[in-house]
Amino acid sequence: MEFHTIIEPFRIKSVESVKFTRREDRVTALRAAGYNVFRLHAEDVLIDLLTDSGTGAMSAAQWSAIMQADESYAGSRSFYRFESVVKDLTGFAHVIPTHQGRAAERILFHTVLKPGQVVPNNNHFDTTRANIEVEAAEALDLVIHQGTVPHVIHPFKGDIDLAALERLLDDRGDLVPLVMVTVTNNSGGGQPVSLENLRGVRRLCDRHRKPFFLDACRFAENAWFIKLREPGQAGRTPKAIAQEMFSLADGCTMSAKKDGLANIGGFLAMNDPAWAEAARNLLILTEGFPTYGGLAGYDLEAVARGLEEVVEEDYLRYRIRSTEYLGEKLIAADVPIIRPPGGHAIYLDARALLPHVPPLAYPGIALANQLYVEAGIRGVEIGTVMFGMRPDGTERPGPMDLVRLAIPRRVYTQSHIDYVAEAVIAVASARAGLRGYRIVSAPKTLRHFTAMFEPMA
């Protein structure tokens, strides 16, 4: 017999109360936050889908490991446990702990980039792009065409365009210090990258003698999609697939706040000893000693255990299926989303849902704000506010205007997700009344985090 109900592969041992608010309270809170959901007080949010980064629930085994941590400044036992787990998973020779993924990005790019250089990727996410651009280098997106069209169905919409990458390496290879691929592709809807595509990148990098790095934040979710969708992979374990993914690369950046199942932490890992030495020197200056890297020993223990749990099949089956469940409900109601549903989030296509709001009036902000006002749900704009501002100070529409509903790991139940679906469908039914926004104030870099808006008349 086959059953279709999604069962969480865990039991709940403790709970946290959520705060229910009235619509008028949320209107007031949003106005006080400058119409930017990042600036809301978390206690005023009912269901928080702003991000899946560091917002998950840790397991009993992780909490147990935390209690046994070694907090020594140098040579901590907890570091060597962490290092052993990372090396077993990735195979990289040098493991450099950091407090989160953006610290790993900063250390890598500050170490190896020079002004005018180019870093290709399928799609750079926000901090990755910013850490490249702050070094006066170019972050170049080369995702396949299918990855730029929300309604197109393709099993691996996160794949990098190998022909475009080859042209870049042929024409401007002297300006490319490394090639990067993000798994899964966050900016493109949490879409996976195939092993075949990663092997193609490896071949091009070998031919042109370029290092190849993964942005590996959601490596386990990517491995599960490979198991489900790529021919010849169904009989393999997610861990074995992940190990092959890493074996094709020369290094990675990692936010352990995603597929490390931890609330904080990350690492930079690589094989090149010279790059690793330079990175460790910068780590000591900005993060901490090489055996803690800005983390407490208990954080290292939590990440180590999380990296073991994240490749368990029961967990991944539940994780991907529960996201798909929300996507199916919205598709059935004709709400435009990126299809097929991604691994960690559902991405609402705000540009398609609100065609009367032009990209420079920020339809993603309009949709995200209305979701909060009507239902207390916090998502995040992935669109023109996040990606429309260019390094030269000009603005143009982003590649897509999306609202990401990122689902924290092991936090919400099926009834929470049913509520989210009901709320999104209700807001979509009243789409004609939504209006755009203008920016009142914003920083030059990563403006989406702290910008302030006002509604257009």
N, C-alpha and C positions, 0 to 999 in steps of 0.2 A: 504494500500500500504506500502511496505517496501523499504527503500532507503539504499544504501550501502556507500555513501560518508560520511567520518568522518567530523563532524562539531565541531569545538572548542566551548565549552560551555561558551564563553566569547567574548567580543568585545575589540579591541585594542585601547587604548586611547593615548599611546605615543609609540614612536619607537626609536631605537638606530641604528645608521649607523654601518655597518660592513666594514672592510677593505679588499679589494681585492688585492692579491699579485700575482706576477708571479712565475712560478715554480722555476726559478733560485734564486729568493729571498728566497723561502722556503728552498731550498737546503742549502743556506748560513746560514739561521737562525737555521736550525737543526744542522748543523756542529758546530756552535757557542754554541749551547746548549748541546754539548757532546752527541748528538744523543739520548737525553732523552726528550720526549715531555713535561714532567713536567717542564723542565727548559726553555721552550719557553716563550717569551713575549705573553701575551694573545692577544694583538692587532695584532699579526701576524697570528692569527688563524681565519679562516673564520667561521667554524661551530665547536663549542667546545663541544664535547661529552666526555671530560675527566672524568667528574663526574656529578651526579645529586645532589650533596651535597652542599646546599647553593647557587645554581646557578639558581634557579627558579625565576619567576616573581611574585611579591606579588600583591594581589588584592586591589581594591579601598578601600574595607572595612578594610584591614590590614593597609594601609597608613593612613586612617582616625583614626584608633585606635592608631597608632604611635603618632599622633598629640595630643592625649589626655592623654599621658602617665604621670605617676607620677615618678619623678626621685629621690625621697627620698632615703637616704642611707639605712635606716632601716624601716621596716613596710610599704613599698610602697603599695599604692592602686593597682598598676599594678601587684605586686606579688600576692596579694590575688585573683585577677581576674584569673591570670595564674594558681594558685594552685587550684582554684575551677574547672576550665575546666579540668585540668589533673585528679583530683580526680573523677569527673563525668565520665570521659572516662575509667580510669584504676581501680578505686576503692581502690587504695593503700593509706595507712594511712599517709605515710610520703613522701613529695615531695621536692626534693632538686635540685634547678636549677643549671645548669652548662653552661659554654660557648659553649660547643659542646659535642658530644657523647663520644669522647675519654677521655674527662675530667671525665665524669661519670664512664667510665670503669676504669680509673686510681684510682679514689677514692674508688670504690667498691673493686677492687682487692687488692689495697694496704691495705685496711682495714681488709679484711677477709682471704687473702691467706698467706700460710706459704710455705717455700721452700720444694720441693718434692711432693706437692699436685697436684691433677689432676682436670682439669675443662673440662668435656665433653660438646660437642656442636654438632649440625649437621655439620656446618662448621664455624670456627672462621674466621672473616675477618682480615685484616692486623693489625689495631691498637689494636683490641681485643686480638689477639695472642701475639702481642708485649707487651701489658700491663700485660699479664699473665706470659710470659717468663721473663720479667724483675724482677719479684718476685721469680725467680728460680722455677717456677711451670710449669706443662705440660699442653699445650692446645691440647686436643685430639678431632679429628674430627671423628664423627660416623654417617655420612649421609648414607642413604640407598644406596645399590649398584646402583640402577637406576640413582641416582644423580651424579654418577661418569662417566657416559657414555653419551657423548653429543647427539648422534643421537637417543637414546631410548626415546620413548614417554611414559610419565607417568604424571597423573594429579597433583601429589604432590611430585615432585622430591626433595623437600627440607626436607622431613620427616627425622627425626632421626631414626636410626636403634634401635628399642626398645629391640630386643634380645641382641644386642651388649651392649646397655646401662645396661641392667639387669645383664649381665655377669660382667661388670665393677663394678657395685655396689655390687654384690655378692663377687667378688674376691678381690677388692681393695677399697671397700666402705669407709674404715676408712681414705683414702687419698682424698676423694671427698668432698669438703666443700659446693659445690653447683652444680646444673645442669643448663645448659644454652641452649636455642634454638634461632636461628636467624630467624626472619620473616620479609620479605622474605629472602631466603638464598642467600646472595650476591655472595660469593665465588663460589657457585654452579650454577650461571646463573640467579639469581633473581627469583629462583623457590619457590613456596609457600609450606607451611606446613599445613596439614589438622587439623581440630578440633579433629578428631579421634586420630591423632598422639599426639597432645598436651594433650588430656585426658589420653592417655597411659603413657606419661611422668609424669603426675600428680600422677597417681596410683603408679608408681615405686618410685617416690620421697616420697609419703606418707608411703609406705611400709618400706623404708630405712631411713625415717626421714631426708630427704635432702631438703634444699630450692631449689626452681625452679625459675629461672630468664629468662625473654625474652630479647633478643637484638631486640628492637621493632622499629627500624628506619623506616621500611616500613610496619607497622602494617596494615594500611588502604588498601594498595595494596594486602596484604595477605588476608584480610577480603573479598575483592572483588572476589578473586580467589575462596575462600571457597563458596561464594554465587553462583558463576557460576558452580563450579565443584563438590561440595560435596553433596551427596544425603541428602535431607531434609532441605537444607539451602536456597533454591531459594527464598522463601517468606520472608526472614528476611532482615532487613536493614543492611548495612555495619557497622553502629555504634553498633547495637546490637550484631553482630558477634564479633566485636573488643572487646566489653565489656566482652563477654564470654571468649575470648582468654586471656585477662588480669586476669579474675577471676580465671583461672586455675593456675596462677603463684603467686609467693610470692614477686616479684619485677621485675623491668626492668631497663635497660639502654636505653637511647633514644637520638638520634641525631635529633633535630627538624629541621635540615637543609634538611632533606628528607621529611618525611610525616608530619612535622610541617609546611611545606610550607614557611619557613623563611630563611633568609640569614645567620643567626647565632643563636645558642642556643641549649639547650638540657636539660636533667634532669636525675636524678637517683631517682627512687621511690621504696618504699618497705613497708612491714608491720612490720618488726622486729624493736622494739624501740631501742634496744641496738646497733644493726648495724647502725641504722639511727643516733643515737647520735655520734657514732664514725665517721661516714661519714661527719656529719656536722662540727665536730671539724677539720677534714682535709680540708673540704671546706673552712673554715675561713682562714686556713693557706695558701692555694694555689689558691683559686678562689675568695672568697669574703664573705660578710655577708650572712647568710642563706636566706635572703629575696631578694637577687639579684644574688648571685652566679656567678659573672663575667659578668653579662649582664646589659645593660641599661634598664630602665623601658620601653622604647619603643620597645626593643627586646622582653621583656616578653609579651607585648601587641600583637606584631606581631605573636608570637608563639601561644598565646591563641586563637586568631582568626583563625590562620591557622589550628589548631587542630579541630576546628569546621567545616571549609570548606572542609577538606580533606576527610571526610566521606560522603560527598554529592554524591549521585548516579550519577548525570550527569557528575560530574568531574571524578569520577573513571571509568565510562564507556568510556569516551573519553581517559583518561590516558592509560588504558590497551589496548584499541583497537588501538590507534595510534602506540604503540610499536609493537603490533602484525602485523600491516600493513607493517612496515619495514621488519619484519621477513618473512612475506609471499613473498615479492618481492625477498628477497635473497634466500629463499628456491626454488622458481620457477626458479632461475638462477643457481641452484645446488651449491650455496655457502654454505659450511658446517657451521652450527651454532648450539648452544645448543637449543634443541627442547624439548617441545614447547617453543615459545618465553616467556621470563620472563616479569616481571612487569615494571621495570624501565629502562631496557637496553636490547640490543641485544648483545649476546656474540659470536663473530666469533671464530670458532675452528681453531686456527692457526696451531696446530699440524697436523690436517688433511689436511689443505689447503697447507701447506708447508712441505710435508713429507721428502724433501731433506735437510731440516734444522733441525739438531738434537736438542733435548730440551736444552742441555747445550750450544747451539749456539743461543738460545733465539728466536724462531720463532715468538713469540708474539711481541717482539721489532721490528723485521724485518717488520712485517705486519703493526704495528702501525706507524712506521716511513714512510713507503711507502704511506700509506693513507694520511699522512700530506703532503708529497712532491708532490703527484699527485693532491690532491684536497683541501688542506688546512683544512682537518678534523682532529681533535685531539681526539683520543680514548686513552685507557690505557691498558697496559699488565696486565693480571691476570694469572700468570703462574709461570715459574721457577724463574724468577727474583724476583717476589713478595714472593713466597712461597718455593723456593728451598733451601735456606740457613737454616741450622739447628743450634740449640743453641750451639752445640759443634764446630761450625765453618766449618763443612763439607757441601758440596753441592751435591744435587741430583735432578733429574727432579721433577718438581711439579706434582701434581695430574693430571692437565690438562694445556695446554698452550692456553690461550684465549686472545682475544682483546675485551674489553668491550666498547660498544658504549652507554654510559649512556645519557639518554635524559632528559635535564632540564625540569622542570615543567612549562608549560604555556609560553614557550619562542619561540619555533620554529614552523613554519607552515607546512602544508602538502608539499608544494613545497620544503622546506628545506629537508624534509625527503626523497622526491623523488630524490633530488640531492645526498644525502648520499647513497641511494641504487645504483644509477647509478655509483657513484665513487667506491664503494666497488666491484661491479661487474666488473668494468674495471680493478681494481688492481688484482682481482682474476684471470682474464683472462691472466694476464702477470706474474703469480706466478712463473714460471720457472726461471725468471731472478732475483728473490730475493735471497739475501744471508744473512748469519747469522752475529751475532755481538759477540764481547768479551767485558768484563768489564775492563775498564781502572782504575777506582777508585770507591770505594763505602764504606759507613759506615757499621758497623756491624749490626745495627738494622734499619729496614724499609728502606733497601737500594734502593728500587725502586724509592723513591721520589727524590733522589739527585745523584744517580750513574751516572757515565759518561762512554760512550761506544765508540767503534770504529768498523767500518765494517770489516769483514773478507775478505781476498783477494779471 
